[in-house]
Amino acid sequence: MPPACVRSRCARPSPVHRGPIAQPARRGLARARRPPEAFAPPCTANNGIWRRARRQRPRARRRPAAGASTPHPSRQTAATPPSRAARTPRAWARHLTALPVILTAAALIRIFAAWNYARHFSHHALGVLPFLFEPGNIAYSLATGQGFASPLRVPSGPTAWVAPIYPGLLAALFHLFGVYAFAAFVAAVALNIAFVTLACWPLYALGRRLGGVRVAAVAAWLWALYPNAILLTYESMWGGCLSALLAITALWAIVALDDAPDAPALRLWPWAAYGLLWGVILLTNPTLSPLLPLWLGWWWWRRHRRSFPPRRNEASGRGQAGPTARGWAGARLGQRWHAPALALLVAALVVLPWTVRNRSVMHAWLPIRSDLGLALWLGNNPRATVVWHGQGHPIDDARQRALFLRQGEVAYMRRKLHLALAYMAAHPAREAHLAWRRFLTFWSGGSPWPLASLARFRSNWDRYVLLFDLLSGLAALGGIVRLFLRRHPCAFPIAIVPLVIPWAYYLTLAVPRYRLPVDPAVMLLAALFFGLPWAKQPRPSAHEAGTPPQRR
C-alpha cells in the first residue's frame, strides 16, 4: 500500500470538486491504463506523467487591472468570431484606407473629368489654345530649333521668363506627338494627371508618419477629391502639377531625414539626393525656394537639441545623459553642418548651369527667372485690380508687347520693378487693401468676396469648389493650431508651407493655379485637424530624448 499522502493525492475527486490538478491527472492515468497507485507526486521518480498533466492544464486567465470591474461568472460568455455583417464595415474601411485604392480613384476621377472636358471642344482648338502662353510658346521655340526663346508668340530672342524644366517637358511632347497637335495635348494632360496622382504617395506616407493610417487616408482622399487638383490637370499647361508633387516630396524627405538615427542621417548620399531634388524644384518653381533654408535650419536645430538635452534633477538619478553619449553627440555636432551644407551645394550645382546660361545669353545675373518686375507691376499700379484678367500683360496688350520688344527683356523687367516699388511706397493703404483681397482670393479659389459669390453662384459645382477651398483653408489653420498646442516636433516644417509661400502672391497676383503647390500640405494639415483627436500620438523620432530609457 502506498503511503497516505499518495492515496490522498490519487483519490478520485468528487463530482462537486474537480480541481485543476486532479482532473488532468485522472485523464492521464486513464489514458495510460495504470492503477492509481502507480501515480506519484512530483517528488517521486514518476514525474513524466505529472509534467504531461501540467501541460494539459487550461491556461490561467490574466488578472484584471486594478480598479477594473470583473463581470459575474454567469454573464461571461465564450468568445465568438464576428459575423459576416460585422466584418463587412471593417473590410470596407481597410480597402478605403489602402494607398493603391486611393491612387486608382484619383487617377480615374481625373481621367473622366479630362474626357468630359475634351468632348466639348474640337481637337484643333485643344491642340493649340492651351499652349498659347509662356511655357507653350517657349516649348514651340525649342521644338522648332529656335532655342529657349520667344515667350510672347512673336520672335523676341532668348528669354529667362520662366524656369526651364516644364517648357522642356512640353517641347519633348511636341517632338514626340507633333507641334500643336491634339496628341500632344493628351500627352500633356496625362503627364499632369500622373504628377497629381503620384502626389498622393508622399502625402500618404507623411500622414501615416504623423498621425497613423486614418490621417494618411483622409489626407490622400482630400487631395484626390480636391477640385483644383482635378481642373488644373487639363485647363492649365503650367508647372503647377509638377510643383505640387515635388513640394510634398521634399517635405516628406526632410521629415524622414529628421526621423532617421544620427548615423544614417549624417551619411552623404541621402543629403546629396535631397539637394538634387531641390535643384529640380528650383528649376521648376523658384517661388518655393524660401522653404529650403527654413527646413534645413529646422533639421539642424532639432539635431542640436538632441545633442544637448536639458539636464534633469541630479538628486533623482534618473534621465541624465551619460558622459559617453553626450561626448559623442558633442563631437559629432560640428559634423551636423556637413549634411545641410551638402544639400545646399548640390542644389546650387544643379542650378548653376542655367545661371551661367542666363549670364552669357541675357547679359545679366539672373539666377533662374526674370519676370519678378512684371509680376509685381501687374498687381501694383494705378489700374491694378484684385481679380486679374490679363490686362497689361505683353501677351494680351499690344502696347506693352511693343515696349517689351523695343527695350528688351532685362531692361523692361527692371523698369517695371522700379515702377511697382515706387507705387507701393506711395500708396500703403491701397496696397494693404489689395493684399487683403488677394488673401481672400487665394484661399477661396478666385473670389475676393467669397460669401457674396457663394450666394450668387447658380452652379452646384462652383459652390462645391468655393466651399472646398474655404473649408480646407480653415481646417488647415486649425491643424496648425493643434500641432503647436500639442508641441508636435514636425509642426514647424508643415506650417510654414501655407504661411510663407502665399506671401509672394499676396503682393503680386492671386491666380487659382498659384495655390496648387501649397495644397498638398493644406490637405495634410486639414487631415491632422480632423484626425488628431482619435489618431494615435505621434511616434517620437529616433534618439528623441537624447538618451535611451533606463530599465527599472
LODO-701365 format. One line per field, with one value per residue (C-alpha): residue in three letters; residue number from 1; x, z, y. Coordinates in steps of 0.1 Angstrom, whole numbers. Layout:
N
res	[ALA/...]
n	[NUM/...]
xx	[X/...]
zz	[Z/...]
yy	[Y/...]
! end
This chain:
552
res	[MET/PRO/PRO/ALA/CYS/VAL/ARG/SER/ARG/CYS/ALA/ARG/PRO/SER/PRO/VAL/HIS/ARG/GLY/PRO/ILE/ALA/GLN/PRO/ALA/ARG/ARG/GLY/LEU/ALA/ARG/ALA/ARG/ARG/PRO/PRO/GLU/ALA/PHE/ALA/PRO/PRO/CYS/THR/ALA/ASN/ASN/GLY/ILE/TRP/ARG/ARG/ALA/ARG/ARG/GLN/ARG/PRO/ARG/ALA/ARG/ARG/ARG/PRO/ALA/ALA/GLY/ALA/SER/THR/PRO/HIS/PRO/SER/ARG/GLN/THR/ALA/ALA/THR/PRO/PRO/SER/ARG/ALA/ALA/ARG/THR/PRO/ARG/ALA/TRP/ALA/ARG/HIS/LEU/THR/ALA/LEU/PRO/VAL/ILE/LEU/THR/ALA/ALA/ALA/LEU/ILE/ARG/ILE/PHE/ALA/ALA/TRP/ASN/TYR/ALA/ARG/HIS/PHE/SER/HIS/HIS/ALA/LEU/GLY/VAL/LEU/PRO/PHE/LEU/PHE/GLU/PRO/GLY/ASN/ILE/ALA/TYR/SER/LEU/ALA/THR/GLY/GLN/GLY/PHE/ALA/SER/PRO/LEU/ARG/VAL/PRO/SER/GLY/PRO/THR/ALA/TRP/VAL/ALA/PRO/ILE/TYR/PRO/GLY/LEU/LEU/ALA/ALA/LEU/PHE/HIS/LEU/PHE/GLY/VAL/TYR/ALA/PHE/ALA/ALA/PHE/VAL/ALA/ALA/VAL/ALA/LEU/ASN/ILE/ALA/PHE/VAL/THR/LEU/ALA/CYS/TRP/PRO/LEU/TYR/ALA/LEU/GLY/ARG/ARG/LEU/GLY/GLY/VAL/ARG/VAL/ALA/ALA/VAL/ALA/ALA/TRP/LEU/TRP/ALA/LEU/TYR/PRO/ASN/ALA/ILE/LEU/LEU/THR/TYR/GLU/SER/MET/TRP/GLY/GLY/CYS/LEU/SER/ALA/LEU/LEU/ALA/ILE/THR/ALA/LEU/TRP/ALA/ILE/VAL/ALA/LEU/ASP/ASP/ALA/PRO/ASP/ALA/PRO/ALA/LEU/ARG/LEU/TRP/PRO/TRP/ALA/ALA/TYR/GLY/LEU/LEU/TRP/GLY/VAL/ILE/LEU/LEU/THR/ASN/PRO/THR/LEU/SER/PRO/LEU/LEU/PRO/LEU/TRP/LEU/GLY/TRP/TRP/TRP/TRP/ARG/ARG/HIS/ARG/ARG/SER/PHE/PRO/PRO/ARG/ARG/ASN/GLU/ALA/SER/GLY/ARG/GLY/GLN/ALA/GLY/PRO/THR/ALA/ARG/GLY/TRP/ALA/GLY/ALA/ARG/LEU/GLY/GLN/ARG/TRP/HIS/ALA/PRO/ALA/LEU/ALA/LEU/LEU/VAL/ALA/ALA/LEU/VAL/VAL/LEU/PRO/TRP/THR/VAL/ARG/ASN/ARG/SER/VAL/MET/HIS/ALA/TRP/LEU/PRO/ILE/ARG/SER/ASP/LEU/GLY/LEU/ALA/LEU/TRP/LEU/GLY/ASN/ASN/PRO/ARG/ALA/THR/VAL/VAL/TRP/HIS/GLY/GLN/GLY/HIS/PRO/ILE/ASP/ASP/ALA/ARG/GLN/ARG/ALA/LEU/PHE/LEU/ARG/GLN/GLY/GLU/VAL/ALA/TYR/MET/ARG/ARG/LYS/LEU/HIS/LEU/ALA/LEU/ALA/TYR/MET/ALA/ALA/HIS/PRO/ALA/ARG/GLU/ALA/HIS/LEU/ALA/TRP/ARG/ARG/PHE/LEU/THR/PHE/TRP/SER/GLY/GLY/SER/PRO/TRP/PRO/LEU/ALA/SER/LEU/ALA/ARG/PHE/ARG/SER/ASN/TRP/ASP/ARG/TYR/VAL/LEU/LEU/PHE/ASP/LEU/LEU/SER/GLY/LEU/ALA/ALA/LEU/GLY/GLY/ILE/VAL/ARG/LEU/PHE/LEU/ARG/ARG/HIS/PRO/CYS/ALA/PHE/PRO/ILE/ALA/ILE/VAL/PRO/LEU/VAL/ILE/PRO/TRP/ALA/TYR/TYR/LEU/THR/LEU/ALA/VAL/PRO/ARG/TYR/ARG/LEU/PRO/VAL/ASP/PRO/ALA/VAL/MET/LEU/LEU/ALA/ALA/LEU/PHE/PHE/GLY/LEU/PRO/TRP/ALA/LYS/GLN/PRO/ARG/PRO/SER/ALA/HIS/GLU/ALA/GLY/THR/PRO/PRO/GLN/ARG/ARG]
n	[1/2/3/4/5/6/7/8/9/10/11/12/13/14/15/16/17/18/19/20/21/22/23/24/25/26/27/28/29/30/31/32/33/34/35/36/37/38/39/40/41/42/43/44/45/46/47/48/49/50/51/52/53/54/55/56/57/58/59/60/61/62/63/64/65/66/67/68/69/70/71/72/73/74/75/76/77/78/79/80/81/82/83/84/85/86/87/88/89/90/91/92/93/94/95/96/97/98/99/100/101/102/103/104/105/106/107/108/109/110/111/112/113/114/115/116/117/118/119/120/121/122/123/124/125/126/127/128/129/130/131/132/133/134/135/136/137/138/139/140/141/142/143/144/145/146/147/148/149/150/151/152/153/154/155/156/157/158/159/160/161/162/163/164/165/166/167/168/169/170/171/172/173/174/175/176/177/178/179/180/181/182/183/184/185/186/187/188/189/190/191/192/193/194/195/196/197/198/199/200/201/202/203/204/205/206/207/208/209/210/211/212/213/214/215/216/217/218/219/220/221/222/223/224/225/226/227/228/229/230/231/232/233/234/235/236/237/238/239/240/241/242/243/244/245/246/247/248/249/250/251/252/253/254/255/256/257/258/259/260/261/262/263/264/265/266/267/268/269/270/271/272/273/274/275/276/277/278/279/280/281/282/283/284/285/286/287/288/289/290/291/292/293/294/295/296/297/298/299/300/301/302/303/304/305/306/307/308/309/310/311/312/313/314/315/316/317/318/319/320/321/322/323/324/325/326/327/328/329/330/331/332/333/334/335/336/337/338/339/340/341/342/343/344/345/346/347/348/349/350/351/352/353/354/355/356/357/358/359/360/361/362/363/364/365/366/367/368/369/370/371/372/373/374/375/376/377/378/379/380/381/382/383/384/385/386/387/388/389/390/391/392/393/394/395/396/397/398/399/400/401/402/403/404/405/406/407/408/409/410/411/412/413/414/415/416/417/418/419/420/421/422/423/424/425/426/427/428/429/430/431/432/433/434/435/436/437/438/439/440/441/442/443/444/445/446/447/448/449/450/451/452/453/454/455/456/457/458/459/460/461/462/463/464/465/466/467/468/469/470/471/472/473/474/475/476/477/478/479/480/481/482/483/484/485/486/487/488/489/490/491/492/493/494/495/496/497/498/499/500/501/502/503/504/505/506/507/508/509/510/511/512/513/514/515/516/517/518/519/520/521/522/523/524/525/526/527/528/529/530/531/532/533/534/535/536/537/538/539/540/541/542/543/544/545/546/547/548/549/550/551/552]
xx	[0/13/15/-15/-2/-1/-36/-50/-35/-46/-81/-108/-122/-159/-183/-186/-149/-127/-96/-73/-47/-69/-88/-58/-41/-72/-73/-36/-40/-70/-51/-21/-44/-25/-38/-40/-11/13/8/31/35/62/88/89/105/73/74/69/32/30/46/22/-7/5/9/-27/-39/-61/-41/-47/-65/-49/-58/-78/-61/-65/-98/-113/-147/-149/-182/-202/-194/-230/-226/-192/-197/-173/-156/-173/-159/-175/-203/-202/-222/-198/-168/-181/-176/-141/-132/-146/-126/-95/-99/-107/-76/-53/-30/-35/-72/-67/-43/-66/-96/-76/-64/-99/-116/-91/-93/-131/-130/-105/-125/-157/-138/-123/-156/-170/-142/-127/-93/-77/-87/-74/-41/-35/-52/-38/-2/-6/11/47/56/38/54/89/82/73/106/125/107/113/150/150/162/148/133/102/77/52/42/64/102/118/152/165/145/146/109/101/120/133/120/83/88/114/89/63/90/97/60/59/88/71/35/37/37/2/-13/-42/-20/4/-24/-35/1/4/-28/-17/16/-3/-26/3/20/-11/-19/16/15/-8/21/44/13/0/35/38/3/9/42/24/-10/-15/-33/-65/-49/-29/-61/-80/-52/-49/-86/-89/-62/-79/-112/-98/-114/-84/-62/-88/-94/-59/-47/-63/-71/-36/-4/19/41/17/10/47/54/28/44/79/69/52/80/106/85/83/120/131/107/122/157/148/133/164/190/222/245/222/211/247/255/263/241/206/216/230/197/178/200/193/156/157/177/148/123/142/143/106/91/116/88/93/129/123/114/149/168/139/137/174/176/148/166/199/181/164/198/213/185/190/227/223/191/181/195/171/174/206/193/168/194/171/170/206/227/258/292/298/266/269/306/298/269/291/319/295/278/304/297/260/266/280/247/227/257/260/223/227/259/242/212/234/254/222/210/245/245/212/225/256/235/214/246/261/229/209/240/226/228/195/197/166/138/134/97/96/94/64/45/50/39/8/-5/7/-1/-29/-51/-45/-75/-78/-90/-66/-78/-46/-48/-14/4/25/8/-26/-16/-2/14/32/43/58/75/90/103/119/135/145/135/161/155/117/116/139/117/85/102/111/76/60/82/76/38/38/58/35/1/4/-33/-43/-16/-30/-65/-52/-32/-62/-84/-57/-56/-93/-89/-61/-79/-113/-103/-105/-132/-123/-158/-164/-197/-213/-201/-215/-249/-246/-234/-261/-239/-235/-201/-190/-204/-185/-152/-156/-167/-139/-113/-126/-132/-98/-81/-99/-92/-55/-54/-70/-44/-16/-30/-35/1/16/-6/5/41/45/81/70/47/71/81/45/30/55/43/9/21/52/48/14/30/46/11/-5/19/16/-13/-36/-44/-61/-33/-7/-22/-17/19/8/-24/-9/4/-30/-48/-23/-30/-68/-65/-44/-71/-98/-77/-57/-85/-88/-54/-25/1/29/57/88/118/149/170/142/152/189/195/180/154/167/153/138]
zz	[0/-8/19/30/11/-21/-15/-7/-39/-62/-48/-73/-69/-62/-89/-69/-66/-95/-91/-119/-110/-102/-135/-159/-137/-139/-177/-179/-158/-177/-210/-196/-180/-148/-113/-91/-70/-100/-100/-76/-66/-84/-57/-69/-99/-120/-127/-165/-162/-138/-163/-191/-167/-160/-197/-202/-177/-190/-192/-163/-171/-167/-136/-143/-138/-105/-103/-133/-127/-132/-147/-129/-140/-152/-176/-190/-225/-247/-274/-308/-342/-356/-380/-417/-412/-386/-407/-438/-425/-413/-447/-464/-441/-448/-485/-484/-464/-488/-509/-542/-539/-534/-563/-586/-576/-580/-615/-626/-614/-634/-665/-665/-659/-687/-711/-702/-709/-742/-757/-757/-779/-812/-814/-833/-805/-778/-796/-799/-773/-741/-753/-762/-730/-719/-713/-745/-766/-753/-760/-795/-800/-785/-808/-839/-832/-820/-785/-752/-766/-776/-747/-764/-796/-816/-821/-793/-787/-758/-726/-689/-684/-668/-652/-678/-667/-676/-710/-717/-710/-733/-760/-757/-761/-792/-806/-800/-809/-831/-826/-816/-821/-802/-793/-776/-756/-745/-735/-715/-697/-690/-676/-653/-641/-633/-613/-593/-587/-576/-550/-530/-523/-502/-488/-475/-462/-443/-429/-417/-400/-382/-373/-384/-412/-407/-410/-441/-458/-450/-464/-496/-502/-497/-523/-546/-544/-544/-573/-582/-585/-609/-631/-634/-649/-683/-680/-673/-692/-665/-640/-610/-610/-611/-584/-561/-564/-558/-528/-509/-517/-503/-472/-467/-473/-447/-421/-429/-425/-392/-381/-390/-364/-362/-381/-412/-412/-415/-445/-477/-502/-487/-484/-519/-532/-512/-528/-562/-555/-545/-576/-597/-576/-581/-619/-619/-594/-577/-556/-533/-526/-491/-478/-484/-458/-433/-435/-433/-403/-386/-391/-377/-347/-339/-340/-318/-292/-292/-288/-256/-239/-208/-176/-150/-113/-103/-69/-85/-105/-135/-170/-171/-202/-198/-204/-233/-251/-245/-255/-287/-296/-289/-310/-339/-335/-358/-384/-384/-406/-433/-442/-448/-465/-488/-498/-505/-525/-547/-553/-562/-586/-603/-608/-618/-655/-660/-642/-663/-695/-684/-678/-712/-732/-713/-702/-667/-634/-634/-611/-626/-637/-649/-646/-610/-620/-644/-618/-592/-615/-628/-592/-581/-605/-607/-628/-608/-597/-573/-599/-627/-663/-682/-685/-690/-699/-730/-744/-744/-745/-779/-765/-737/-762/-785/-754/-745/-780/-781/-747/-744/-716/-690/-693/-695/-663/-644/-654/-642/-609/-603/-611/-588/-558/-562/-563/-533/-512/-523/-516/-485/-477/-512/-510/-477/-492/-523/-502/-480/-510/-526/-494/-497/-534/-528/-502/-518/-552/-571/-554/-534/-519/-511/-492/-519/-546/-528/-527/-564/-579/-597/-604/-577/-590/-584/-549/-543/-555/-533/-502/-506/-509/-479/-456/-464/-456/-423/-414/-423/-399/-372/-379/-374/-341/-329/-339/-320/-290/-289/-294/-323/-335/-371/-367/-380/-414/-423/-411/-429/-463/-462/-440/-460/-497/-504/-494/-529/-543/-517/-530/-568/-583/-568/-595/-585/-601/-579/-548/-562/-550/-514/-514/-505/-472/-467/-471/-447/-421/-426/-421/-389/-376/-381/-372/-342/-316/-324/-340/-321/-305/-329/-328/-314/-337/-330/-302/-294/-257/-264/-242/-242/-215/-184/-173/-139]
yy	[0/35/60/81/112/93/78/112/128/100/95/100/135/140/153/186/194/186/208/219/193/162/164/163/137/114/117/109/78/66/70/51/24/23/19/49/35/39/77/95/131/152/143/107/91/91/128/125/118/147/171/159/165/200/207/197/223/252/284/307/339/372/392/423/456/474/491/472/455/418/405/379/343/338/367/356/341/324/345/340/351/382/377/384/416/428/420/439/475/466/452/484/506/485/489/526/533/514/535/516/522/559/562/544/565/598/588/576/608/630/609/611/649/654/632/652/685/674/662/697/712/704/686/715/740/717/712/750/771/756/762/799/810/815/778/767/795/786/749/758/776/747/722/743/747/784/776/788/820/840/837/862/843/866/863/882/864/844/846/837/844/810/782/757/723/724/741/714/687/703/706/669/662/684/664/631/639/669/707/720/685/670/641/665/679/644/636/668/661/626/639/664/636/614/642/650/613/604/633/610/587/611/627/593/584/617/615/579/591/620/606/570/553/572/606/594/581/613/635/614/613/651/655/630/649/684/703/725/694/680/711/723/690/698/736/748/738/752/735/736/698/690/716/701/667/680/702/674/650/675/679/641/637/663/647/613/626/641/608/588/580/600/577/572/608/620/599/617/601/609/646/646/632/658/685/671/671/708/716/702/722/754/749/742/767/791/805/775/785/800/766/752/772/771/733/728/752/733/700/714/729/695/677/704/699/662/666/687/677/696/681/669/669/651/641/618/600/594/608/620/616/596/612/588/597/634/634/615/639/669/656/650/684/701/674/682/712/690/674/706/722/693/696/733/727/700/723/752/730/718/755/768/758/777/807/807/804/834/854/846/849/876/896/899/880/861/831/814/838/874/881/894/930/924/903/930/957/939/937/972/1000/1027/1004/972/951/922/898/899/890/896/934/950/917/918/887/905/942/953/985/966/940/966/982/948/942/977/977/941/917/927/964/960/939/963/993/975/966/1002/1015/988/996/1033/1028/1005/1030/1059/1041/1019/1020/1008/981/968/966/948/924/916/909/888/868/861/853/829/809/809/797/830/851/883/883/846/849/871/847/817/833/844/812/791/761/734/727/763/762/729/744/776/757/731/759/778/748/733/765/769/732/737/767/745/718/743/754/718/708/737/731/695/706/683/681/684/714/740/725/717/750/773/759/777/805/816/807/826/860/861/861/885/911/904/883/857/832/799/778/795/777/742/736/746/724/690/705/721/688/672/699/695/658/663/687/661/631/641/636/599/592/578/600/609/584/600/602/581/595/620/622/622/591/556/549/532/499/496]
! end
